[in-house]
Amino acid sequence: EARAAAGDVVAFWRGAGLLDVWQLRAAGGPADFLAFRHLTFQEYGAAVVLAGAWGAGRASTQRVAPDRERAWAFLRPRLHVRAWREPLLLLGGLLGAAEGDALLGAVLATGSHTPTAGNTGR
């Protein structure tokens, strides 16, 4: 079921012209890699998937059941990673009031207010 969902997502993004396919040489021969034409599309896509995982009503068009604990386990170590700044902000915008409050409460409960060394780069 996850493969079918991933295939649908890739087909949508490719059909919209937002993904490029790069063929690069790998150890086993040429390999295809997908790349977003602009970082913003990648960040938004990540935020939509995270919102669905968090259980947001508006974003839960995914076929995967929400799992807030698993989503938080993924998000927590990325709170101060610069590359995750925009996806986290977009996630806040995609969540409804109750989900947003729960996420904000989880972030505040960490007591982590400043970046840690080594987590500020892309």
Order of alpha helices (4+ residues) and beta strands (2+ residues): alpha-beta-beta-alpha-alpha-alpha-alpha
